[in-house]
């Protein structure tokens, strides 16, 4: 059983993006490292527009048409990103709150792309967007 546990734990850490610390990124941490192809790249979290799940991979879309694809689970990235700056809008999408141009009942516009808001995420998204407007004084 210990051997099985050890293998499970080793596999659990495979494919994780390398970050400065193991805990979620706070407001003082401004970047993450992602393993893309055979290299590890630094991605500034302020530049992230959205993150899209592609089954076993994740596509990180950033400003200036930068797209990074890494073997990763979207749920792990969601845990690492600062909750105050990102919102999960769909089973397959996480967006940066300050990059949202407009939103509707079931979708939102980010950098000219319409992204769906999942039925199961709608209430949380509306709550977070409402809190964001209150903090902005709107």
C-alpha positions, 0 to 999 in steps of 0.5 A, spaced: 500 500 500 505 504 501 508 503 494 502 504 491 501 511 495 508 513 493 506 512 486 500 516 486 503 522 490 509 522 484 504 522 479 500 527 482 505 532 482 507 530 474 505 536 469 504 541 475 506 548 473 512 550 476 511 556 481 515 560 485 511 557 491 507 551 492 501 556 495 496 560 491 499 566 488 498 572 492 497 579 490 505 580 491 506 574 486 505 576 479 508 570 475 507 563 474 512 558 470 509 553 465 512 547 462 511 548 454 514 543 449 521 542 452 522 549 456 519 552 462 516 559 461 515 565 465 508 568 464 506 574 468 499 573 471 497 580 469 497 579 462 493 573 462 486 574 458 483 567 460 485 560 461 481 554 457 481 547 458 483 542 452 482 535 456 489 533 458 492 540 456 490 547 458 491 553 453 493 560 457 491 566 452 495 572 454 495 579 451 499 580 444 496 574 442 500 570 446 498 562 447 501 557 451 499 550 451 501 546 457 499 539 459 495 541 466 489 540 469 485 547 469 483 546 476 490 546 479 491 552 475 485 555 478 487 553 485 494 557 484 491 563 481 489 569 486 481 568 487 481 576 487 483 577 480 480 570 476 473 567 476 471 560 473 466 562 468 465 555 465 468 548 466 473 549 461 474 557 462 477 561 467 478 569 466 481 575 469 476 579 472 480 586 469 480 583 462 472 582 461 470 587 456 462 586 457 458 580 460 451 577 458 447 572 462 450 566 459 457 569 456 462 574 456 467 578 452 474 578 453 479 581 448 474 580 442 472 573 444 465 571 446 466 566 452 460 562 455 458 562 462 456 555 464 449 554 468 453 551 474 457 557 474 452 563 473 451 564 480 458 565 482 460 569 476 454 574 478 456 574 485 463 576 483 462 581 478 457 584 483 463 585 488 468 587 483 463 593 481 462 595 488 470 595 489 470 599 483 465 604 486 460 602 481 
